[in-house]
Structures are given as structure tokens and as C-alpha cells.
Amino acid sequence: MSSITSAGQIDGQDVRRIVLTGSQGLKADILTYGARLVALWVPDGRGVLADVVLGFDVLSDWRDRGGYLGATCGRYSNRIAGGRLILDGRLVQLDRNEGDQHLHGGRSGLDTKHWRIEDVSDSHAVLTVTSPAGEMGYPGALDAKVTYRVEGLQLVITMEAATDAPTVVNLVNHAYFNLTGHASGDVLGQELQIEAAHYLPVDDHLIPTGEVRAVADTPFDFRRLRKVGDRMPGPGGFDHSFCLSAATDATGLRPCLRALDPVSGRQMRLDTTEPGLQLYTGAHFDGTPGKAGARYPRFAGFAAETQRFPNSPNMPQFPSARLDPGQTYRHIMRFDFTPAA
């Protein structure tokens, strides 16, 4: 059964915690602050449950410690170079919150908002928020909605948005996964398979250069299961976008990622409506205090952010992130935790 309890207050506003429990043991905890996934209990092949997403026990840490753990990020997630874009011939200047770049919607992005509970049951929760016109520099007011749904051993996250003026939208979920369990150390021994034959090289500011490069004979080749620690492209690990290869099926979803933990046997498959996957391996963790007394080391979890490509509004060769009045932005992530055979 679902439950709604008080989690405390942030900035003088009440924060609610919603617990969704599925029929096969899968359990998801969501905070209304940032529409965050803050815990996800997943069984292994023997039915042993572990919480596989990183997070905090102290409520204010979700605001203060950074890293966007579990958050719904936007309006435009990932990076926009210089925080600038041209829309209908007009220069739009967005908030610059990572040096000269715009990252994850700016300093007052959707991850900082107190979302409203629109609907809830034992298996789903619908959260909504409105970002007013001009917030963080974005044209148009944006009405956003996130639905979390537990279905057996699946967690489905649906992100939707509508606008009253032409704008750009790219919402993501920013959970960090460690399939052994959030407090188990790093993920370097866990294995990933990514359905991508190409990736996007980046400059020193992690902005795509515009080139679409083949993964063959590079550390970015995850076309079969490979250990994360065997593929690191440098000391900072991965913070790169992959161009998904598979076509969408009748439901609009395409295969994206498979993750396997050899220790527990837990497996996660991710399908999405989006053309890209940003893989980030959590280089910023440095003994960061986490849930239940855990300390998160470097590479404590990986974020698998399905999305439009970074800096798409300035790269006409990339899939468009434009949203016009009368249209509905809809982004689905389907996580399947059925154990490996």
C-alpha cells in the first residue's frame, strides 16, 4: 500500500514522503521536494531486498549537498554552452550555474521545487509543478508532471510538460544506482551494456563538440556487458552521452541499458523514449555522508539519464528539444529488475 508521511520542512515548506509498494517486493520512496526517487528496494534472485539508489537521511542534505541525487531535473537537463540559445531569431540567456555553462535547469531548476501531489495510490504517484515564464531565463510558463508507477518488478517514470510559449525542454531523472546496495562501496565491478554504436565527444567543459563518433575500439564500447572499472576513459570516469541505436517499438520505447551486479545477481534493464543516455559514474563523491550512516566513495553509483543530447538547442544536427504551445513533451523511463536467468 502507498503511504504519505511528513518528511519535515525545507525553506519553510512541508515536504512529503510517498512510499509505493509493488506486488513482488519492489518498493519506491519519493519526496515531493524535487520529485525525487530517494529509495528503491529491489529483490535479488533469492528475494533478498536492498536499497539500490544513493541518498541522504538528513532532509536538508537533498538541497545542500549537490549531485542532484534522485531528482527530476530541468527545465533543460545536462548542459547548454554559455547558457545561450537562439529561439525564433531571439537570443535567450539562461542562468549560468556551472562556470559559464547552464546545467540541469539552473540554480532554481525543477530539482529545487516543492512539487504538488496530484494523485496517489498503492502503485503510483503523480506530482506536478509550474515554472513561471522567465524563470532561469526560459521563455514561456511550463507545467510539468512526473508519474512514478510500480508494476511488478518494474518502475516506470513518466515525465510530461506543456508550455504557453515556444521553449526548450529536457527533463531527466537523476537517480544514482548501485545494484549491490547503496552502502556497498563503488560500482567499478558492476557490468553495463549500452545499446549505442556512437557517443558524443566533449570539450573541457563537457559540452559536445558536435561530432558523433563510433564507440568501436574506444572505452565507450559497451555493446556487450563490460565492467565499469575496465572501461574508464580517464580519472574522472564517465560523464558522456551515448546515441542510442535501437528503433522505438509500438509503445514508443527503445532498449537503452542493461546493468548486472555479479555480487548479488541483481539486474536492471532500462528502456526509454529518448534518443540519448548520459552515463555519469559519480566522480564527485568523496566519502559523502549517505543513508543509514553510509559513506559514499568515489564512483559510489552510476546515473543513467535518458534524455535529448546535451547542448541540443545549439546543435541543429541533434534531435530537437523544442516545445511549442499545444504540444506535450513526454519522456518515459522503464526500469525492469527481473533477475538474470
Disulfide bonds with the S-S distance in Angstrom:
none
